[in-house]
């Protein structure tokens, strides 16, 4: 018996096992979505377009579909049968499937959920939100988070110079680089590197380039060293809901 004949049955068995495993995965997902016509429609499209990649990313595929099943009030029959939904699904699922970071994958789906909740409107910045998320590092996201997680409010509250009503308003106003860096990021978030003012400028400028924060301009038209969420940044964090990034 030659070497070729010895190897051939093993290769054939490996191929057979792989095919059985693939059929088993496909069948499992078919069963998962059987009770949801909306998820089944999404799965059918995903299976057709991404079949070659699903086998090695089983858990991501299943989690994505479970999220659709868990939100029937958003992913309605009317929504998932629209061409806009299918276009958004194809674009979003590809990003979700190949994203390495789990928290970012959750943010990708949250953006997609926001898109569906808005009726898959062409006015929704789906592509821009997902592109921005792909460029945002975990570190930058942690900095961005202080603008929405109550850190600014808590720091202002500790100053004991504002009433409760004033705190709500003041916490939405721009803060200068010294307040954001030395006090809030360094002392409240334990990011001690923000003691360095030049380092603060470097990170804030990166976030400005992404369009998520902005510098304010005084009455003379001069750019100040104070920062706040941009209007786009406010929308972005609202839909991305990045959790523990």
C-alpha positions in Angstrom: 0.0 0.0 0.0 1.5 3.3 -1.0 1.5 6.6 0.9 -1.2 8.1 -1.2 -3.7 5.4 -0.4 -2.9 5.6 3.3 -3.6 9.4 3.4 -6.7 9.5 1.2 -9.2 8.0 3.6 -8.0 10.3 6.4 -8.4 13.4 4.2 -11.9 12.2 3.1 -12.9 11.7 6.8 -11.7 15.2 7.7 -13.8 16.6 4.9 -16.8 14.6 6.0 -16.4 15.7 9.6 -16.1 19.3 8.5 -19.2 19.1 6.4 -21.2 17.4 9.3 -20.0 20.2 11.6 -21.0 22.8 9.1 -24.5 21.2 8.6 -24.9 21.0 12.4 -24.1 24.7 12.9 -26.4 25.7 10.1 -29.2 23.5 11.4 -28.7 24.9 15.0 -29.1 28.4 13.7 -32.1 27.4 11.6 -33.7 26.1 14.7 -32.8 29.2 16.7 -34.5 31.5 14.3 -37.5 29.3 13.6 -39.7 31.1 16.0 -38.9 34.5 14.6 -39.8 35.3 11.0 -37.8 38.5 11.2 -34.6 36.8 12.5 -35.1 34.0 9.9 -35.2 36.6 7.1 -32.0 38.2 8.4 -30.3 34.8 8.8 -31.3 33.8 5.2 -29.5 36.9 3.9 -26.5 36.4 6.2 -26.2 32.7 5.3 -26.2 33.5 1.6 -23.7 36.3 1.6 -21.3 35.3 4.4 -21.5 31.5 4.4 -17.8 30.9 4.0 -16.9 33.0 7.1 -19.7 31.9 9.5 -18.2 28.5 10.4 -15.2 30.1 12.1 -17.3 32.8 13.8 -20.2 30.8 15.0 -20.7 32.5 18.3 -20.7 36.0 16.8 -23.3 35.0 14.2 -25.6 33.4 16.9 -25.2 36.4 19.2 -26.1 38.8 16.4 -29.3 36.9 15.6 -30.2 36.5 19.2 -30.1 40.3 19.6 -32.6 40.6 16.8 -34.9 38.0 18.4 -34.6 39.8 21.7 -35.8 43.1 20.2 -39.1 42.3 18.4 -40.5 45.7 19.0 -37.7 47.2 16.9 -37.1 44.5 14.3 -40.6 44.3 13.1 -41.9 42.5 10.0 -42.3 45.8 8.2 -38.7 46.9 9.0 -36.9 43.7 8.1 -38.8 43.3 4.8 -37.6 46.7 3.6 -34.7 47.2 1.2 -33.2 49.7 3.5 -33.0 47.1 6.3 -31.3 44.6 4.0 -28.7 47.2 2.9 -28.0 48.1 6.5 -27.9 44.5 7.6 -25.3 43.6 5.0 -23.1 46.6 5.8 -23.4 46.2 9.6 -23.0 42.4 9.9 -19.8 42.5 7.9 -18.4 45.0 10.4 -19.7 42.9 13.3 -18.4 39.6 12.0 -14.8 40.8 11.6 -14.5 43.1 14.6 -12.0 41.6 17.1 -13.2 43.6 20.2 -16.4 42.2 21.9 -17.4 45.5 23.4 -17.1 47.2 20.0 -19.2 44.4 18.5 -21.9 45.2 21.1 -21.6 48.9 20.1 -21.9 48.0 16.4 -25.2 46.2 17.1 -26.5 49.1 19.2 -25.9 51.4 16.3 -27.7 49.0 14.0 -30.6 48.8 16.5 -30.8 52.6 16.5 -30.9 52.5 12.7 -33.8 50.0 12.8 -35.5 52.0 15.5 -35.4 55.1 13.2 -37.2 53.1 10.5 -33.9 52.5 8.6 -34.0 56.1 7.5 -31.4 57.3 5.0 -30.9 60.3 7.3 -29.5 58.0 10.0 -25.7 58.2 10.0 -25.2 54.4 10.0 -22.0 54.4 7.8 -20.4 57.4 9.6 -21.2 56.0 13.1 -19.7 52.6 12.2 -16.6 54.2 10.6 -16.0 56.4 13.6 -16.3 53.4 15.9 -13.8 51.5 13.9 -11.2 54.3 14.2 -11.9 54.9 17.9 -9.4 53.1 20.2 -10.5 51.6 23.6 -8.3 54.2 25.3 -10.0 57.1 23.4 -13.4 55.7 24.1 -12.6 55.7 27.8 -11.8 59.4 27.6 -14.9 60.1 25.6 -17.0 58.3 28.2 -16.5 61.0 30.8 -18.7 63.3 28.8 -21.7 61.0 29.3 -21.2 58.8 32.3 -21.7 61.5 35.0 -18.1 62.0 35.8 -18.3 65.7 35.1 -21.5 66.1 37.1 -19.9 64.4 40.1 -16.8 66.5 40.0 -18.8 69.7 39.7 -21.0 68.5 42.6 -17.9 68.2 44.8 -17.0 71.8 44.2 -20.2 72.8 46.2 -20.8 76.0 44.3 -23.8 75.0 42.3 -27.4 74.2 43.2 -28.9 70.9 41.9 -30.6 72.7 39.1 -27.4 74.5 38.1 -25.5 71.3 38.1 -27.5 69.8 35.3 -26.8 72.9 33.1 -23.2 73.3 34.1 -22.3 69.7 33.5 -23.2 70.2 29.9 -21.0 73.2 29.4 -17.5 73.1 28.0 -14.6 72.5 30.5 -11.1 73.6 30.0 -8.2 71.2 29.4 -7.0 71.6 33.0 -10.4 70.7 34.5 -10.9 67.7 32.2 -7.3 66.5 32.4 -5.9 67.1 35.9 -9.1 66.8 37.9 -11.5 64.5 36.1 -9.5 62.1 34.0 -6.5 62.0 36.3 -8.2 62.0 39.7 -11.7 60.5 38.9 -10.8 58.0 36.2 -7.3 57.2 37.4 -5.7 58.1 34.1 -2.7 59.9 35.7 -1.0 60.6 32.4 -3.5 63.4 32.0 -1.6 65.4 34.6 0.5 66.4 31.6 -1.3 69.2 29.8 0.5 68.6 26.5 -0.7 65.0 26.6 -4.2 66.2 27.1 -4.0 68.3 24.0 -2.7 65.3 22.0 -5.6 63.0 23.0 -8.3 65.7 22.7 -7.0 66.7 19.2 -7.4 63.1 18.2 -11.0 63.1 19.3 -11.5 66.4 17.5 -10.2 64.8 14.3 -12.8 62.0 14.7 -15.5 64.7 15.0 -16.8 63.5 18.4 -15.7 66.5 20.5 -15.1 70.2 19.7 -13.3 73.2 21.0 -15.4 76.2 21.9 -14.9 79.7 20.3 -15.1 82.9 22.4 -17.1 86.0 21.5 -14.1 87.4 19.6 -14.0 84.3 17.4 -10.9 82.9 19.1 -10.6 79.1 19.7 -10.4 78.4 23.4 -8.9 75.4 25.3 -12.3 74.2 26.4 -14.0 71.1 25.1 -17.4 69.5 24.9 -19.1 66.8 22.9 -19.9 67.9 19.3 -23.4 67.5 18.0 -22.2 64.4 16.1 -20.4 63.1 19.2 -23.6 63.4 21.2 -25.5 61.3 18.6 -22.6 58.9 18.3 -22.4 58.1 22.1 -26.2 57.9 22.3 -26.4 55.1 19.7 -23.1 53.3 20.3 -23.7 52.9 24.1 -20.2 51.7 24.5 -20.5 50.3 28.0 -17.1 49.5 29.5 -14.9 50.6 26.6 
